[in-house]
Amino acid sequence: REAEAFKEQGNAYYAKKDYNEAFNYYTKAIDTCPNNASYYGNRAATLMMLGRFREALEDAQQSVRLDDSFVRGHLREGKCHLSLGNAMAASRCFQRVLELDHKNTQAQQELKNATTVLEYEKIAEVDFEKRDFRKVVFCMDRALEFAPACHRFKILKAECLALLGRYPEAQSVASDILRMDSTNADALYVRGLCLYYEDCIEKAVQFFVQALRMAPDHEKACLACRNAKALKAKKEDGNKAFKKGNYKLAYELYTEALGIDPNNIKTNAKLYCNRGTVNSKLRKLEEAIDDCTNAVKLDDTYVKAYLRRAQCYMDTEQYEDAVRDYEKVYQTEKTKEHKQLLKNAQVELKKSKRKDYYKILGVNKNASEDEIKKAYRKRALMHHPDRHSGASAEVQKEEEKKFKEVGEAFTILSDPKKKARYDSGQDLEEDGLNMGEFDPNNIFKAFFSGPGGFGFEASGPGNFFFQFG
């Protein structure tokens, strides 16, 4: 009678959803009468409402040990198994209920749920092998609707989230498990994996080591720990070689590091950028561009890689590409430095679309006034139309064009103000210089009539007989 009184009080608290008090009174009932199956069954139901499924499972199992015909006990045992992710054991419990009561609709539905969970497990296993991690996450989300307390499903989901680069979500799932079970080796492994993929390799190793303390045979943690240590060592050795100016060794070390783990996107992005820097030091600019491109493919927010590639584009006079990269950088980080880099690239792009007067004269951008004059003298005589009067019409037209361009180049580069405007990328037409109306013969006459020039005689408009002596 005393035990029944405790049970009735427990039922009253259960009805009020005060599950903690209900648990206390069901425990008193069990202590008073430890061989009553229904007391264990009631306490199991209370523990299930409190989310304490492992304890609930023990009570449910004890209830059916005391009374194998206890339908509710088998149902609760099955639901605990299913909530904990053991769908096979759950199915056996629900089948036992149907043996006792073949019309039990709850058991019929729960059996379908257990079958559904088993199907999602099988699909997830195949998709994990295929590395279709998004589908695995989908399957685990569906399975967790029926098995909310299954750590195994949560860990698999978290691992796939980490492999998809969704680190905050993965960390959140793993941390929730660790709050309930700080010794869970799988959760420790996933926490380490997130840190590892976020390039926090030293902290990651600590979690992998801790996971291996809890489970020395944890293969994934063992492999990840080995990779993390190897990656850290190679990267550091590459950095040391670079600082010492041993670029060839640095290149080799970064290349070896890139072969350790293709899944570590952030670290590999940095390694590609580092190797790109090495290639730029070795003046292998196209290789440097390729490395930086690989870096931004892995991490499209990696500003350092865009800056390095943009500089290589500038060095190889690929100004449109340089402008595009600097625009991306400036959109990401609006600093004065990045704004100036973008402006410089835009100026060089504008300059590249005009005629290259230095190239036309065959001089470099630091050529002196005397060098510019000598270059003009040589090129003007080389391309003067009279030199090519016996050539085909096509050749004559091409030489006339070059003669005019040489005159244009000399007009601009021999005038300090115009040269300064040209060098800065400004519009020369603002100075009133219209090259469409430009007459190269006037420049030629003026130049060769001046002191130290070559003499010539006119023989009709535009025709000259050179007198070298």
TORLUMMI-891465 format. One line per field, with one value per residue (C-alpha): y, x, z; chain; residue in one letter; residue number from 0. Coordinates in Angstrom, 2 decimals, decimal comma, always signed. Example, Ala and Ser with C-alpha at 12.3 -4.5 7.8 and 13.67 -1.06 7.14 Angstrom:
! residues 2
yy <- -4,50 | -1,06
xx <- +12,30 | +13,67
zz <- +7,80 | +7,14
chaine <- A | A
residu <- A | S
num <- 0 | 1
//
This chain:
! residues 469
yy <- +0,00 | +2,42 | +1,74 | +2,29 | +5,60 | +6,73 | +5,62 | +7,63 | +10,72 | +10,16 | +9,91 | +13,20 | +15,01 | +13,38 | +14,69 | +18,19 | +17,73 | +18,06 | +15,19 | +15,67 | +15,18 | +12,34 | +10,68 | +11,04 | +9,36 | +6,54 | +5,92 | +5,72 | +3,24 | +1,11 | +1,27 | +0,12 | -2,61 | -3,39 | -6,23 | -4,29 | -3,90 | -0,93 | +1,20 | +0,79 | +1,43 | +4,67 | +5,87 | +5,04 | +7,21 | +10,07 | +9,77 | +9,82 | +13,12 | +14,45 | +13,39 | +10,87 | +8,02 | +5,80 | +5,68 | +5,27 | +2,30 | +0,54 | +0,97 | -0,18 | -3,27 | -4,04 | -3,73 | -6,38 | -8,62 | -8,62 | -9,06 | -10,13 | -9,51 | -5,85 | -4,14 | -0,60 | -1,76 | -3,18 | -0,04 | +2,21 | +0,06 | +0,28 | +4,04 | +4,45 | +2,30 | +4,31 | +7,68 | +6,50 | +5,43 | +1,65 | +1,00 | -2,76 | -3,27 | -0,93 | -3,03 | -6,20 | -4,49 | -3,26 | -6,70 | -8,18 | -5,72 | -6,85 | -10,47 | -9,57 | -7,21 | -7,47 | -4,50 | -2,09 | +0,94 | +2,70 | -0,28 | -0,46 | +3,20 | +3,00 | -0,07 | +1,99 | +4,78 | +2,33 | +0,97 | +4,54 | +5,24 | +2,07 | +3,16 | +6,60 | +4,96 | +2,77 | +5,68 | +7,85 | +5,11 | +4,83 | +8,62 | +9,11 | +6,75 | +8,77 | +11,95 | +13,34 | +15,01 | +17,24 | +14,17 | +12,56 | +15,68 | +15,49 | +11,81 | +12,41 | +15,32 | +13,04 | +10,19 | +12,55 | +13,42 | +9,88 | +9,46 | +12,86 | +11,45 | +9,53 | +10,80 | +8,64 | +10,39 | +13,80 | +13,06 | +11,88 | +15,02 | +17,20 | +15,48 | +16,06 | +19,70 | +20,10 | +18,47 | +20,88 | +23,85 | +24,66 | +24,85 | +26,85 | +24,38 | +21,39 | +22,85 | +23,58 | +19,95 | +18,55 | +20,99 | +20,01 | +16,37 | +17,25 | +19,16 | +15,92 | +13,63 | +15,31 | +12,00 | +11,38 | +10,66 | +11,20 | +14,66 | +15,56 | +14,42 | +16,60 | +19,64 | +19,05 | +18,58 | +21,98 | +23,70 | +21,79 | +22,91 | +26,49 | +26,43 | +26,40 | +23,35 | +23,54 | +23,62 | +20,89 | +18,56 | +19,02 | +17,79 | +14,85 | +13,83 | +14,07 | +11,94 | +9,31 | +9,25 | +8,39 | +5,93 | +4,86 | +2,96 | +5,92 | +5,64 | +8,99 | +10,92 | +9,09 | +9,95 | +13,56 | +14,01 | +12,65 | +14,88 | +17,94 | +17,48 | +16,82 | +19,83 | +22,13 | +20,95 | +21,28 | +24,70 | +26,00 | +24,57 | +26,25 | +29,57 | +29,28 | +28,51 | +31,49 | +33,87 | +32,68 | +33,40 | +29,73 | +29,96 | +26,67 | +24,73 | +26,74 | +25,85 | +22,14 | +22,21 | +24,04 | +21,57 | +18,62 | +20,22 | +20,60 | +16,83 | +15,93 | +16,57 | +17,86 | +18,30 | +21,03 | +23,93 | +26,93 | +25,69 | +24,65 | +28,08 | +29,64 | +27,15 | +27,98 | +31,68 | +31,09 | +29,10 | +31,87 | +34,34 | +32,06 | +31,88 | +35,66 | +35,93 | +33,49 | +35,67 | +32,75 | +35,10 | +32,93 | +30,08 | +32,56 | +33,63 | +29,99 | +29,37 | +32,43 | +31,39 | +28,00 | +29,79 | +31,91 | +28,91 | +27,28 | +30,47 | +33,26 | +35,65 | +35,35 | +38,97 | +38,22 | +35,87 | +38,47 | +41,09 | +38,78 | +37,80 | +41,42 | +42,41 | +39,57 | +40,78 | +44,27 | +42,90 | +41,01 | +44,03 | +42,19 | +45,35 | +44,42 | +41,35 | +43,42 | +45,98 | +43,19 | +41,75 | +45,13 | +45,93 | +42,67 | +43,55 | +47,10 | +45,84 | +43,51 | +45,92 | +49,61 | +50,92 | +53,86 | +51,51 | +49,28 | +52,32 | +53,59 | +50,18 | +50,09 | +53,62 | +52,78 | +49,71 | +51,73 | +54,31 | +51,60 | +50,03 | +53,36 | +53,90 | +50,39 | +51,12 | +54,10 | +53,90 | +53,01 | +55,87 | +54,45 | +51,19 | +53,02 | +54,83 | +51,74 | +53,36 | +52,62 | +54,82 | +56,36 | +57,43 | +60,80 | +63,69 | +62,88 | +59,20 | +60,16 | +62,41 | +59,71 | +57,16 | +59,52 | +60,21 | +56,49 | +55,53 | +58,53 | +57,77 | +54,06 | +54,59 | +57,74 | +57,16 | +58,07 | +55,10 | +52,80 | +54,45 | +51,29 | +48,97 | +47,63 | +49,84 | +47,77 | +48,18 | +51,93 | +52,37 | +50,49 | +52,51 | +55,81 | +54,74 | +53,95 | +57,22 | +59,12 | +57,19 | +57,97 | +61,66 | +61,46 | +59,72 | +62,34 | +65,20 | +63,89 | +62,56 | +65,54 | +67,95 | +67,67 | +68,76 | +66,44 | +63,61 | +64,08 | +64,01 | +60,95 | +59,14 | +59,86 | +58,49 | +61,81 | +62,68 | +64,52 | +65,95 | +68,26 | +70,03 | +70,64 | +68,03 | +66,32 | +63,56 | +63,16 | +66,49 | +65,77 | +66,21 | +64,14 | +65,88 | +69,15 | +67,48 | +65,76 | +69,03 | +70,90 | +68,18 | +67,65 | +71,38 | +72,02 | +72,17 | +68,81 | +67,44 | +65,84 | +68,01 | +67,29 | +68,77 | +69,00 | +67,58 | +68,16 | +67,85 | +65,20 | +63,95 | +64,21 | +63,39 | +62,63 | +63,88 | +61,91 | +63,15
xx <- +0,00 | +2,85 | +4,53 | +1,21 | +0,80 | +4,23 | +3,30 | +0,01 | +1,89 | +4,38 | +1,53 | +0,08 | +3,38 | +3,83 | +0,41 | +1,52 | +4,75 | +6,83 | +9,05 | +11,73 | +9,25 | +7,61 | +11,02 | +11,56 | +8,23 | +8,64 | +12,09 | +10,50 | +7,97 | +10,78 | +12,77 | +9,69 | +8,72 | +11,66 | +9,96 | +7,07 | +7,48 | +5,09 | +7,13 | +10,23 | +8,10 | +6,73 | +10,16 | +11,45 | +8,70 | +9,70 | +13,39 | +12,46 | +10,62 | +13,76 | +15,85 | +17,81 | +17,40 | +20,26 | +18,89 | +15,37 | +16,57 | +17,89 | +14,54 | +12,56 | +14,75 | +14,33 | +10,55 | +10,38 | +12,81 | +10,32 | +7,34 | +7,99 | +4,32 | +4,54 | +3,65 | +4,42 | +7,80 | +8,74 | +7,44 | +9,52 | +12,60 | +12,17 | +11,69 | +14,82 | +16,84 | +15,51 | +16,22 | +19,77 | +20,18 | +20,04 | +17,32 | +17,94 | +17,38 | +14,36 | +12,84 | +13,13 | +11,30 | +8,46 | +8,14 | +7,82 | +5,00 | +3,20 | +3,62 | +1,82 | -0,68 | -0,75 | -3,15 | -0,91 | -0,81 | +1,94 | +4,27 | +3,39 | +4,32 | +7,49 | +8,58 | +8,24 | +10,29 | +13,03 | +13,09 | +13,36 | +16,35 | +18,08 | +17,59 | +19,08 | +22,05 | +22,74 | +22,45 | +24,73 | +27,36 | +27,49 | +27,49 | +30,29 | +32,46 | +31,53 | +32,49 | +29,00 | +29,03 | +26,00 | +23,82 | +25,21 | +24,24 | +20,75 | +20,41 | +21,63 | +19,21 | +16,33 | +17,56 | +17,96 | +14,28 | +13,63 | +16,87 | +17,47 | +19,84 | +22,11 | +25,66 | +26,85 | +24,55 | +25,46 | +29,18 | +28,86 | +26,90 | +29,50 | +32,38 | +30,70 | +29,99 | +33,71 | +34,64 | +32,24 | +33,96 | +30,96 | +33,16 | +30,95 | +28,07 | +30,37 | +31,95 | +28,52 | +27,40 | +30,66 | +30,63 | +27,05 | +28,14 | +31,25 | +29,12 | +27,22 | +30,24 | +33,65 | +35,42 | +33,73 | +36,70 | +34,68 | +33,55 | +37,12 | +38,28 | +35,70 | +36,64 | +40,26 | +39,29 | +37,56 | +40,61 | +42,89 | +40,90 | +40,85 | +44,68 | +44,86 | +47,08 | +48,73 | +45,37 | +44,06 | +46,89 | +45,94 | +42,40 | +43,64 | +46,02 | +43,17 | +40,93 | +43,68 | +44,00 | +40,29 | +40,45 | +44,02 | +42,76 | +40,85 | +42,10 | +40,79 | +42,25 | +45,56 | +45,76 | +44,67 | +47,21 | +49,99 | +48,98 | +48,68 | +52,15 | +53,70 | +51,96 | +53,03 | +56,66 | +56,90 | +55,29 | +57,59 | +60,66 | +59,56 | +59,14 | +62,62 | +64,20 | +62,39 | +63,61 | +67,16 | +66,78 | +67,02 | +64,11 | +64,76 | +64,54 | +61,50 | +59,77 | +60,47 | +59,23 | +56,00 | +55,41 | +55,89 | +53,53 | +50,86 | +50,94 | +50,16 | +46,40 | +44,36 | +41,32 | +42,97 | +41,76 | +42,83 | +46,33 | +46,84 | +45,66 | +48,40 | +50,95 | +50,08 | +50,41 | +53,74 | +55,00 | +53,74 | +55,86 | +58,88 | +58,23 | +57,97 | +61,35 | +62,75 | +61,17 | +58,99 | +56,05 | +53,62 | +54,18 | +53,62 | +50,32 | +49,24 | +50,01 | +48,06 | +45,16 | +45,12 | +45,16 | +42,09 | +40,27 | +40,60 | +39,84 | +38,20 | +38,49 | +42,29 | +43,40 | +47,13 | +46,88 | +45,00 | +47,62 | +50,48 | +48,83 | +48,00 | +51,66 | +52,70 | +50,16 | +51,65 | +55,17 | +54,06 | +52,07 | +48,74 | +47,08 | +43,43 | +43,90 | +45,80 | +42,97 | +40,42 | +42,39 | +42,99 | +39,27 | +38,47 | +40,97 | +39,63 | +36,03 | +37,14 | +39,43 | +38,92 | +42,32 | +44,29 | +47,06 | +44,70 | +43,05 | +46,45 | +47,41 | +44,15 | +44,70 | +48,25 | +47,01 | +44,25 | +46,82 | +49,08 | +46,10 | +45,19 | +48,79 | +48,98 | +46,05 | +47,91 | +50,87 | +54,07 | +56,31 | +59,31 | +58,91 | +58,46 | +61,79 | +63,44 | +64,47 | +63,66 | +61,53 | +64,59 | +66,21 | +68,01 | +67,22 | +70,31 | +69,32 | +65,84 | +67,33 | +69,70 | +66,89 | +64,69 | +67,48 | +68,03 | +64,35 | +63,32 | +66,00 | +65,12 | +61,42 | +61,47 | +59,28 | +62,11 | +64,05 | +61,24 | +60,17 | +60,97 | +59,04 | +55,53 | +52,56 | +51,85 | +55,40 | +55,38 | +52,13 | +53,53 | +56,78 | +54,85 | +52,83 | +55,99 | +57,60 | +54,61 | +54,67 | +58,39 | +57,60 | +54,76 | +56,99 | +59,73 | +57,23 | +55,98 | +59,17 | +61,35 | +58,99 | +59,41 | +55,83 | +54,24 | +56,55 | +55,53 | +51,83 | +52,37 | +54,31 | +51,54 | +48,87 | +47,10 | +45,21 | +47,54 | +44,67 | +43,99 | +47,19 | +45,63 | +47,83 | +45,81 | +47,90 | +45,41 | +46,57 | +50,24 | +52,77 | +55,91 | +57,80 | +57,81 | +59,45 | +61,93 | +62,90 | +63,24 | +65,34 | +67,76 | +68,12 | +69,24 | +72,87 | +74,60 | +71,90 | +72,33 | +71,98 | +69,30 | +67,89 | +64,26 | +63,11 | +59,42 | +56,95 | +58,04 | +61,00 | +64,51 | +67,96 | +70,23 | +73,80 | +75,92 | +79,47
zz <- +0,00 | +0,81 | -2,56 | -4,37 | -2,54 | -3,75 | -7,28 | -7,16 | -6,01 | -8,82 | -11,32 | -10,04 | -10,51 | -13,94 | -14,99 | -13,89 | -15,98 | -12,83 | -13,92 | -11,29 | -8,43 | -10,32 | -10,58 | -6,83 | -5,92 | -8,46 | -6,94 | -3,47 | -4,82 | -6,30 | -3,06 | -1,17 | -3,63 | -6,00 | -7,90 | -9,48 | -13,25 | -13,57 | -11,12 | -13,31 | -16,40 | -14,93 | -13,88 | -17,39 | -18,90 | -16,55 | -17,42 | -21,13 | -20,60 | -18,88 | -21,90 | -19,80 | -22,30 | -21,13 | -17,57 | -18,95 | -21,04 | -17,91 | -16,13 | -19,17 | -19,52 | -15,81 | -16,16 | -18,93 | -17,07 | -14,20 | -16,56 | -20,15 | -21,04 | -19,98 | -23,30 | -22,16 | -20,90 | -24,31 | -26,04 | -23,79 | -24,20 | -27,99 | -27,93 | -25,79 | -28,18 | -31,13 | -29,45 | -28,78 | -32,44 | -32,02 | -34,60 | -34,81 | -31,07 | -31,23 | -34,03 | -31,92 | -29,04 | -31,26 | -32,87 | -29,34 | -28,61 | -31,79 | -30,72 | -27,48 | -29,14 | -32,94 | -33,22 | -31,29 | -33,64 | -31,67 | -32,11 | -35,81 | -36,31 | -34,23 | -36,20 | -39,41 | -37,81 | -36,86 | -40,44 | -41,77 | -39,50 | -40,69 | -44,33 | -43,65 | -41,94 | -44,97 | -47,42 | -45,27 | -45,10 | -48,90 | -49,40 | -46,88 | -48,93 | -52,03 | -50,13 | -50,72 | -47,32 | -47,95 | -48,49 | -45,32 | -43,33 | -44,85 | -43,90 | -40,36 | -39,89 | -40,94 | -38,71 | -35,72 | -35,95 | -34,69 | -32,72 | -31,03 | -28,38 | -30,77 | -30,33 | -33,22 | -35,71 | -34,34 | -34,59 | -38,20 | -39,05 | -37,30 | -39,10 | -42,47 | -41,60 | -40,83 | -44,15 | -45,89 | -44,23 | -42,01 | -38,93 | -36,50 | -37,00 | -36,59 | -33,44 | -31,96 | -32,39 | -30,97 | -28,04 | -27,12 | -26,88 | -24,86 | -22,35 | -21,73 | -22,07 | -21,79 | -22,52 | -25,89 | -28,17 | -31,37 | -30,28 | -29,27 | -32,71 | -34,49 | -32,37 | -33,34 | -37,00 | -37,07 | -35,60 | -37,98 | -41,02 | -39,72 | -39,67 | -35,85 | -36,07 | -32,65 | -30,83 | -33,11 | -32,11 | -28,45 | -29,15 | -31,24 | -28,44 | -25,91 | -28,15 | -28,38 | -24,59 | -24,40 | -27,30 | -28,23 | -31,30 | -32,77 | -36,38 | -37,62 | -34,69 | -35,14 | -38,87 | -38,33 | -35,53 | -37,73 | -40,66 | -38,44 | -36,96 | -40,39 | -41,94 | -39,13 | -39,35 | -43,16 | -43,19 | -40,44 | -42,19 | -45,43 | -43,64 | -42,10 | -45,50 | -47,03 | -44,33 | -44,92 | -48,64 | -49,59 | -52,04 | -53,81 | -50,53 | -49,44 | -52,71 | -52,18 | -48,58 | -49,43 | -52,28 | -49,91 | -47,40 | -50,09 | -50,64 | -47,02 | -46,85 | -49,82 | -47,55 | -45,46 | -47,59 | -45,47 | -44,74 | -48,36 | -49,53 | -47,38 | -48,66 | -52,28 | -51,51 | -49,78 | -52,75 | -55,04 | -53,07 | -53,53 | -57,28 | -57,48 | -55,72 | -58,28 | -61,03 | -62,12 | -62,36 | -64,33 | -61,86 | -59,03 | -60,62 | -60,92 | -57,23 | -56,12 | -58,35 | -56,62 | -53,27 | -54,05 | -55,52 | -52,11 | -50,17 | -52,15 | -49,18 | -48,98 | -49,43 | -49,26 | -52,26 | -54,33 | -53,47 | -54,41 | -57,70 | -58,51 | -58,06 | -60,38 | -62,93 | -62,65 | -63,12 | -66,25 | -67,56 | -67,30 | -66,02 | -66,53 | -64,34 | -61,77 | -61,62 | -61,13 | -58,19 | -56,56 | -56,90 | -55,09 | -52,34 | -51,95 | -51,73 | -48,92 | -47,04 | -47,82 | -46,67 | -48,06 | -49,12 | -51,11 | -52,68 | -53,86 | -55,26 | -57,22 | -58,50 | -59,61 | -61,49 | -63,16 | -64,29 | -65,72 | -67,48 | -69,04 | -70,09 | -71,57 | -73,88 | -75,44 | -77,76 | -75,93 | -77,06 | -75,23 | -77,09 | -80,42 | -79,92 | -78,45 | -75,15 | -71,53 | -69,29 | -67,64 | -70,92 | -70,89 | -73,26 | -75,32 | -75,57 | -76,75 | -79,47 | -80,66 | -80,73 | -82,75 | -85,24 | -85,77 | -86,05 | -88,17 | -90,77 | -90,64 | -91,40 | -93,59 | -96,68 | -99,11 | -97,83 | -98,98 | -102,24 | -104,22 | -101,90 | -102,37 | -101,57 | -98,46 | -97,10 | -97,92 | -95,99 | -92,97 | -92,97 | -93,25 | -90,20 | -88,22 | -89,32 | -88,00 | -84,68 | -84,23 | -84,71 | -82,19 | -79,66 | -80,03 | -79,75 | -76,41 | -74,83 | -75,79 | -74,02 | -70,21 | -69,45 | -72,00 | -70,92 | -67,28 | -68,20 | -70,39 | -67,64 | -65,11 | -67,45 | -67,99 | -71,15 | -73,54 | -75,57 | -72,62 | -73,67 | -77,08 | -78,75 | -81,49 | -82,98 | -85,81 | -87,25 | -86,56 | -89,44 | -88,83 | -91,69 | -89,78 | -86,78 | -89,08 | -90,82 | -87,55 | -85,99 | -88,89 | -89,59 | -86,03 | -84,81 | -85,18 | -87,49 | -90,89 | -93,98 | -96,56 | -99,71 | -100,61 | -103,92 | -103,87 | -100,96 | -98,49 | -100,57 | -99,13 | -100,43 | -97,48 | -97,61 | -95,14 | -94,80
chaine <- A | A | A | A | A | A | A | A | A | A | A | A | A | A | A | A | A | A | A | A | A | A | A | A | A | A | A | A | A | A | A | A | A | A | A | A | A | A | A | A | A | A | A | A | A | A | A | A | A | A | A | A | A | A | A | A | A | A | A | A | A | A | A | A | A | A | A | A | A | A | A | A | A | A | A | A | A | A | A | A | A | A | A | A | A | A | A | A | A | A | A | A | A | A | A | A | A | A | A | A | A | A | A | A | A | A | A | A | A | A | A | A | A | A | A | A | A | A | A | A | A | A | A | A | A | A | A | A | A | A | A | A | A | A | A | A | A | A | A | A | A | A | A | A | A | A | A | A | A | A | A | A | A | A | A | A | A | A | A | A | A | A | A | A | A | A | A | A | A | A | A | A | A | A | A | A | A | A | A | A | A | A | A | A | A | A | A | A | A | A | A | A | A | A | A | A | A | A | A | A | A | A | A | A | A | A | A | A | A | A | A | A | A | A | A | A | A | A | A | A | A | A | A | A | A | A | A | A | A | A | A | A | A | A | A | A | A | A | A | A | A | A | A | A | A | A | A | A | A | A | A | A | A | A | A | A | A | A | A | A | A | A | A | A | A | A | A | A | A | A | A | A | A | A | A | A | A | A | A | A | A | A | A | A | A | A | A | A | A | A | A | A | A | A | A | A | A | A | A | A | A | A | A | A | A | A | A | A | A | A | A | A | A | A | A | A | A | A | A | A | A | A | A | A | A | A | A | A | A | A | A | A | A | A | A | A | A | A | A | A | A | A | A | A | A | A | A | A | A | A | A | A | A | A | A | A | A | A | A | A | A | A | A | A | A | A | A | A | A | A | A | A | A | A | A | A | A | A | A | A | A | A | A | A | A | A | A | A | A | A | A | A | A | A | A | A | A | A | A | A | A | A | A | A | A | A | A | A | A | A | A | A | A | A | A | A | A | A | A | A | A | A | A | A | A | A | A | A | A | A | A | A | A | A | A | A | A | A | A | A | A | A | A | A | A | A | A | A | A | A | A | A | A | A | A | A | A | A | A | A | A | A | A | A | A | A | A | A | A
residu <- R | E | A | E | A | F | K | E | Q | G | N | A | Y | Y | A | K | K | D | Y | N | E | A | F | N | Y | Y | T | K | A | I | D | T | C | P | N | N | A | S | Y | Y | G | N | R | A | A | T | L | M | M | L | G | R | F | R | E | A | L | E | D | A | Q | Q | S | V | R | L | D | D | S | F | V | R | G | H | L | R | E | G | K | C | H | L | S | L | G | N | A | M | A | A | S | R | C | F | Q | R | V | L | E | L | D | H | K | N | T | Q | A | Q | Q | E | L | K | N | A | T | T | V | L | E | Y | E | K | I | A | E | V | D | F | E | K | R | D | F | R | K | V | V | F | C | M | D | R | A | L | E | F | A | P | A | C | H | R | F | K | I | L | K | A | E | C | L | A | L | L | G | R | Y | P | E | A | Q | S | V | A | S | D | I | L | R | M | D | S | T | N | A | D | A | L | Y | V | R | G | L | C | L | Y | Y | E | D | C | I | E | K | A | V | Q | F | F | V | Q | A | L | R | M | A | P | D | H | E | K | A | C | L | A | C | R | N | A | K | A | L | K | A | K | K | E | D | G | N | K | A | F | K | K | G | N | Y | K | L | A | Y | E | L | Y | T | E | A | L | G | I | D | P | N | N | I | K | T | N | A | K | L | Y | C | N | R | G | T | V | N | S | K | L | R | K | L | E | E | A | I | D | D | C | T | N | A | V | K | L | D | D | T | Y | V | K | A | Y | L | R | R | A | Q | C | Y | M | D | T | E | Q | Y | E | D | A | V | R | D | Y | E | K | V | Y | Q | T | E | K | T | K | E | H | K | Q | L | L | K | N | A | Q | V | E | L | K | K | S | K | R | K | D | Y | Y | K | I | L | G | V | N | K | N | A | S | E | D | E | I | K | K | A | Y | R | K | R | A | L | M | H | H | P | D | R | H | S | G | A | S | A | E | V | Q | K | E | E | E | K | K | F | K | E | V | G | E | A | F | T | I | L | S | D | P | K | K | K | A | R | Y | D | S | G | Q | D | L | E | E | D | G | L | N | M | G | E | F | D | P | N | N | I | F | K | A | F | F | S | G | P | G | G | F | G | F | E | A | S | G | P | G | N | F | F | F | Q | F | G
num <- 0 | 1 | 2 | 3 | 4 | 5 | 6 | 7 | 8 | 9 | 10 | 11 | 12 | 13 | 14 | 15 | 16 | 17 | 18 | 19 | 20 | 21 | 22 | 23 | 24 | 25 | 26 | 27 | 28 | 29 | 30 | 31 | 32 | 33 | 34 | 35 | 36 | 37 | 38 | 39 | 40 | 41 | 42 | 43 | 44 | 45 | 46 | 47 | 48 | 49 | 50 | 51 | 52 | 53 | 54 | 55 | 56 | 57 | 58 | 59 | 60 | 61 | 62 | 63 | 64 | 65 | 66 | 67 | 68 | 69 | 70 | 71 | 72 | 73 | 74 | 75 | 76 | 77 | 78 | 79 | 80 | 81 | 82 | 83 | 84 | 85 | 86 | 87 | 88 | 89 | 90 | 91 | 92 | 93 | 94 | 95 | 96 | 97 | 98 | 99 | 100 | 101 | 102 | 103 | 104 | 105 | 106 | 107 | 108 | 109 | 110 | 111 | 112 | 113 | 114 | 115 | 116 | 117 | 118 | 119 | 120 | 121 | 122 | 123 | 124 | 125 | 126 | 127 | 128 | 129 | 130 | 131 | 132 | 133 | 134 | 135 | 136 | 137 | 138 | 139 | 140 | 141 | 142 | 143 | 144 | 145 | 146 | 147 | 148 | 149 | 150 | 151 | 152 | 153 | 154 | 155 | 156 | 157 | 158 | 159 | 160 | 161 | 162 | 163 | 164 | 165 | 166 | 167 | 168 | 169 | 170 | 171 | 172 | 173 | 174 | 175 | 176 | 177 | 178 | 179 | 180 | 181 | 182 | 183 | 184 | 185 | 186 | 187 | 188 | 189 | 190 | 191 | 192 | 193 | 194 | 195 | 196 | 197 | 198 | 199 | 200 | 201 | 202 | 203 | 204 | 205 | 206 | 207 | 208 | 209 | 210 | 211 | 212 | 213 | 214 | 215 | 216 | 217 | 218 | 219 | 220 | 221 | 222 | 223 | 224 | 225 | 226 | 227 | 228 | 229 | 230 | 231 | 232 | 233 | 234 | 235 | 236 | 237 | 238 | 239 | 240 | 241 | 242 | 243 | 244 | 245 | 246 | 247 | 248 | 249 | 250 | 251 | 252 | 253 | 254 | 255 | 256 | 257 | 258 | 259 | 260 | 261 | 262 | 263 | 264 | 265 | 266 | 267 | 268 | 269 | 270 | 271 | 272 | 273 | 274 | 275 | 276 | 277 | 278 | 279 | 280 | 281 | 282 | 283 | 284 | 285 | 286 | 287 | 288 | 289 | 290 | 291 | 292 | 293 | 294 | 295 | 296 | 297 | 298 | 299 | 300 | 301 | 302 | 303 | 304 | 305 | 306 | 307 | 308 | 309 | 310 | 311 | 312 | 313 | 314 | 315 | 316 | 317 | 318 | 319 | 320 | 321 | 322 | 323 | 324 | 325 | 326 | 327 | 328 | 329 | 330 | 331 | 332 | 333 | 334 | 335 | 336 | 337 | 338 | 339 | 340 | 341 | 342 | 343 | 344 | 345 | 346 | 347 | 348 | 349 | 350 | 351 | 352 | 353 | 354 | 355 | 356 | 357 | 358 | 359 | 360 | 361 | 362 | 363 | 364 | 365 | 366 | 367 | 368 | 369 | 370 | 371 | 372 | 373 | 374 | 375 | 376 | 377 | 378 | 379 | 380 | 381 | 382 | 383 | 384 | 385 | 386 | 387 | 388 | 389 | 390 | 391 | 392 | 393 | 394 | 395 | 396 | 397 | 398 | 399 | 400 | 401 | 402 | 403 | 404 | 405 | 406 | 407 | 408 | 409 | 410 | 411 | 412 | 413 | 414 | 415 | 416 | 417 | 418 | 419 | 420 | 421 | 422 | 423 | 424 | 425 | 426 | 427 | 428 | 429 | 430 | 431 | 432 | 433 | 434 | 435 | 436 | 437 | 438 | 439 | 440 | 441 | 442 | 443 | 444 | 445 | 446 | 447 | 448 | 449 | 450 | 451 | 452 | 453 | 454 | 455 | 456 | 457 | 458 | 459 | 460 | 461 | 462 | 463 | 464 | 465 | 466 | 467 | 468
//
